[in-house]
Amino acid sequence: AALENPEIAKGINILKGKVTYKAVAEAFGLEYWPLESLL
């Protein structure tokens, strides 16, 4: 669904245990993963 609907994709912060929201990753000192690389 996230591939077909960008509004859904915007709401995903973590997928498969990886942080997909850059600001969250930076705030907690975690590695950022682009959402597209995990779909």
C-alpha atoms as a printed R data frame, in Angstrom:
   type eleno elety resid chain resno      x      y      z
1  ATOM     1    CA   ALA     A     1  0.000  0.000  0.000
2  ATOM     2    CA   ALA     A     2  2.868  2.395  0.771
3  ATOM     3    CA   LEU     A     3  4.185  2.056 -2.770
4  ATOM     4    CA   GLU     A     4  0.817  3.058 -4.201
5  ATOM     5    CA   ASN     A     5 -0.078  5.772 -1.685
6  ATOM     6    CA   PRO     A     6  2.524  8.374 -0.693
7  ATOM     7    CA   GLU     A     7  0.366  9.526  2.230
8  ATOM     8    CA   ILE     A     8  0.697  6.082  3.832
9  ATOM     9    CA   ALA     A     9  4.443  6.066  3.169
10 ATOM    10    CA   LYS     A    10  4.813  9.398  5.019
11 ATOM    11    CA   GLY     A    11  3.431  7.796  8.178
12 ATOM    12    CA   ILE     A    12  5.956  4.964  8.333
13 ATOM    13    CA   ASN     A    13  8.731  5.656 10.872
14 ATOM    14    CA   ILE     A    14 10.041  2.109 11.329
15 ATOM    15    CA   LEU     A    15  9.869 -0.856  8.970
16 ATOM    16    CA   LYS     A    16 11.476 -4.264  9.476
17 ATOM    17    CA   GLY     A    17 13.240 -2.902 12.561
18 ATOM    18    CA   LYS     A    18 14.914 -0.073 10.634
19 ATOM    19    CA   VAL     A    19 14.234  3.655 11.054
20 ATOM    20    CA   THR     A    20 12.780  5.106  7.861
21 ATOM    21    CA   TYR     A    21 12.216  8.666  9.085
22 ATOM    22    CA   LYS     A    22 15.396 10.735  8.967
23 ATOM    23    CA   ALA     A    23 14.518 13.121 11.822
24 ATOM    24    CA   VAL     A    24 13.736 10.208 14.152
25 ATOM    25    CA   ALA     A    25 17.014  8.499 13.264
26 ATOM    26    CA   GLU     A    26 18.972 11.692 13.906
27 ATOM    27    CA   ALA     A    27 17.164 12.407 17.185
28 ATOM    28    CA   PHE     A    28 18.052  8.990 18.590
29 ATOM    29    CA   GLY     A    29 21.455  8.531 16.951
30 ATOM    30    CA   LEU     A    30 20.248  5.623 14.821
31 ATOM    31    CA   GLU     A    31 20.962  4.667 11.248
32 ATOM    32    CA   TYR     A    32 18.504  6.033  8.683
33 ATOM    33    CA   TRP     A    33 17.185  3.755  5.946
34 ATOM    34    CA   PRO     A    34 15.243  5.206  2.989
35 ATOM    35    CA   LEU     A    35 11.798  3.598  2.942
36 ATOM    36    CA   GLU     A    36 12.119  2.708 -0.736
37 ATOM    37    CA   SER     A    37 15.160  0.538  0.003
38 ATOM    38    CA   LEU     A    38 13.088 -1.674  2.325
39 ATOM    39    CA   LEU     A    39  9.982 -2.127  0.185
